[in-house]
């Protein structure tokens, strides 16, 4: 390790003293703010100082770094009802499509004849080529 000159040592010591002074000032400000928050008693004062002292521990964060959102039971019920309404509407639309496809027996017979004649035409053309 290289030797430091006397000036470098003094500069480092002064920097350390300055940082310690700043730390003391910040701690004093933290106590003042905690006392403002805790005008309700000792329990809230302890909570306030704990929140200020360890903000990362106080907030439970998700992987993305955001606080997890809690939804009330009433809101969950509203969301459930809205989803049910959307699904019911979708099923109703699909039911209407199926109903259109399942039309009268006469139309179904006509559709069957049409598809048979189309397939017979294909087989006849295949036989004439072969």
Secondary structure, 3 states (H helix, E strand, C coil): CCCCCHHHHHHHHHHHHHHHHHHHHHHHHHHHHHHHHCCCCHHHHHHHHHHHHCHHHHCCECCCCCECCCCCHHHHHHHHHHHHHHHHHHHHHHHHHHHHHCCCHHHHHHHHHHHHHHHHHHHHHHHHHC
